[in-house]
Amino acid sequence: SRGVAVVDTDVEEAELRALADAGVCAIRVNFVSPQTWGTTTPEMLAALARRVSPLGWHVQILMTGDQIVAHEKVIRSLPTRMVIDHLGRIPQPDGLKHPAFAAVRRILDEGRAWVKVTEPYDDSKLGPPYVDSSEVARAYVQATPERILWGTDWPHPTQRGTKPDDALLLDLLADWAPDEKTRRRILVDNPAELFGFAH
C-alpha cells in the first residue's frame, strides 16, 4: 500500500523517513480548508515541496480554481511531481472557460503533474449526473489520458446529509473515458507509475 500524509512545515526529518519506510510517498496540501496550523500559504507549499523532494515524493494540491490561477507560478516552480486534486475545483457554470482550466492544462502539459478526476459533485450546479463537471473531466481525459487519476473520494467528507452515489461515480468514468484502454491507463497504469507499484 501507499500513503499520502499531511504534515506541517516543522515536521522532523526522522518523521519523514519513518513515513517513507511505512509506504508514504506524498504529502497533501490543502488551501481550501484551514488545517490545525491555520491556512496554508504558497510559501508553505514551496517549503514542504523542498523538504520532500529528496525522498522522491510528490505533492497533492487541493486548491480552488481561483487559487490555482493566483498561484500557478508557484505550482509550476515546485521541484517535485504533483497531483491537482478534485478536477482543479473548476467553478461552474464557467467550466472550460474559467482561466483555471487553462492553468491546469499548462501544468499538465509540462509532464510532471497529474489531475484527479474526483468529486465532480462539489462544483456542479446541475447535480447528478454532474453534466457540467463531467465536461471538465472529459476534457482532461481527452487531452492528457496519461496524467489522469480516478477515485470516488469516499466517504465524501465534504458532503453533509445525502452522500453521492458511488456506483454513479464509477459509471461516470465510462462516460469520461469510453475507451477501455484509456480506462485501464487511468485505473492501473497511471497510479502504478505515480505511486511506484510494479505491474
Sequence and secondary structure as in RCSB ss.txt:
>XXXX:A:sequence
SRGVAVVDTDVEEAELRALADAGVCAIRVNFVSPQTWGTTTPEMLAALARRVSPLGWHVQILMTGDQIVAHEKVI
RSLPTRMVIDHLGRIPQPDGLKHPAFAAVRRILDEGRAWVKVTEPYDDSKLGPPYVDSSEVARAYVQATPERILW
GTDWPHPTQRGTKPDDALLLDLLADWAPDEKTRRRILVDNPAELFGFAH
>XXXX:A:secstr
  EEE   TT  HHHHHHHHHTTEEEEEEESSS BTTBS  HHHHHHHHHHHGGGT EEEEE  HHHHHHHHHHH
HT SS EEE GGG   TTTGGGSHHHHHHHHHHHTTSEEEEE  TTTT SS TT HHHHHHHHHHHHH GGGEEE
   TT TT  SS   HHHHHHHHHHH  SHHHHHIIIIIHHHHHHT   
